[in-house]
Amino acid sequence: GAVLCALGYAGLLAAPVGGAYLWMTLLGLGQGAAISLALLFIVQRAPDARHAAQLSSMSQCFGYILAATGPTLLGAVHDVSHSWTVPLVLLLVLLVPQVVAGLGAARDRHVAGIG
């Protein structure tokens, strides 16, 4: 997912108009893969249904709050910078912690210490 997003953001930086359909397709596929994997990891990493519900509640609460504030914050960055370059570079940089978190979540272990 992160590779597709990186290609989409880089494409938007390099050729924002010429390849817009391709860049948006790559971003859609990458972001769709990321949310699908995030939701899958909730179920895979919980030892039972009760823990899965608790982990799901916590992670989706924080995830959707972050997702809801992202467009406003990136819009503010755009307003300050008067360009889409800075917000797109910021999104590229934020792919690094996304990959690190994803690699941690992909380890074969159960989440312990919930509830």
TARABEL-V996807 format. One record per residue. N is the residue number from 1. RES is the residue in one letter. PHI is phi in degrees with one decimal (none if undefined). OMEGA is omega in whole degrees, 0 to 359 (* if undefined). Layout:
# TARABEL-V996807
N_RES_PHI_OMEGA / N_RES_PHI_OMEGA
This chain:
# TARABEL-V996807
1_G_none_183 / 2_A_-66.8_179 / 3_V_-65.6_178 / 4_L_-63.0_178 / 5_C_-64.3_179 / 6_A_-60.8_177 / 7_L_-63.7_179 / 8_G_-64.4_179 / 9_Y_-65.6_179 / 10_A_-62.9_178 / 11_G_-63.7_177 / 12_L_-63.7_177 / 13_L_-71.2_185 / 14_A_-81.6_184 / 15_A_-144.3_187 / 16_P_-62.3_184 / 17_V_-96.0_186 / 18_G_-59.8_183 / 19_G_-119.7_187 / 20_A_-54.4_181 / 21_Y_-63.8_179 / 22_L_-66.0_182 / 23_W_-63.8_180 / 24_M_-68.4_177 / 25_T_-65.8_178 / 26_L_-62.0_179 / 27_L_-64.4_179 / 28_G_-63.0_178 / 29_L_-65.8_180 / 30_G_-65.8_180 / 31_Q_-70.1_176 / 32_G_-63.7_177 / 33_A_-65.3_182 / 34_A_-64.1_181 / 35_I_-69.6_178 / 36_S_-63.5_178 / 37_L_-65.8_179 / 38_A_-60.4_180 / 39_L_-69.9_177 / 40_L_-65.9_182 / 41_F_-62.6_178 / 42_I_-58.3_182 / 43_V_-71.8_183 / 44_Q_-70.1_186 / 45_R_-95.1_178 / 46_A_-90.4_181 / 47_P_-74.1_180 / 48_D_-155.7_185 / 49_A_-64.1_180 / 50_R_-63.3_179 / 51_H_-66.9_177 / 52_A_-61.2_179 / 53_A_-64.1_179 / 54_Q_-66.1_179 / 55_L_-64.2_179 / 56_S_-63.4_180 / 57_S_-59.9_182 / 58_M_-65.8_186 / 59_S_-68.7_180 / 60_Q_-71.0_177 / 61_C_-59.7_181 / 62_F_-68.4_181 / 63_G_-63.0_182 / 64_Y_-74.4_173 / 65_I_-64.1_178 / 66_L_-62.0_180 / 67_A_-65.5_181 / 68_A_-75.0_181 / 69_T_-86.9_183 / 70_G_-55.7_181 / 71_P_-60.8_179 / 72_T_-66.4_180 / 73_L_-65.9_178 / 74_L_-67.7_174 / 75_G_-63.5_178 / 76_A_-65.9_176 / 77_V_-62.4_177 / 78_H_-62.7_180 / 79_D_-62.0_180 / 80_V_-72.7_184 / 81_S_-87.3_182 / 82_H_57.9_182 / 83_S_-157.5_174 / 84_W_-90.7_181 / 85_T_-62.8_183 / 86_V_-63.0_178 / 87_P_-61.7_179 / 88_L_-68.8_176 / 89_V_-65.0_177 / 90_L_-59.7_177 / 91_L_-64.2_175 / 92_L_-62.3_179 / 93_V_-64.2_181 / 94_L_-69.5_174 / 95_L_-68.2_180 / 96_V_-63.3_177 / 97_P_-64.4_176 / 98_Q_-63.3_179 / 99_V_-66.7_179 / 100_V_-60.7_178 / 101_A_-64.2_179 / 102_G_-64.2_178 / 103_L_-65.7_176 / 104_G_-65.7_180 / 105_A_-70.4_183 / 106_A_-80.8_178 / 107_R_-62.0_184 / 108_D_-81.9_178 / 109_R_-158.2_177 / 110_H_-97.4_176 / 111_V_-77.2_181 / 112_A_-112.6_174 / 113_G_82.6_177 / 114_I_-89.7_173 / 115_G_54.4_*
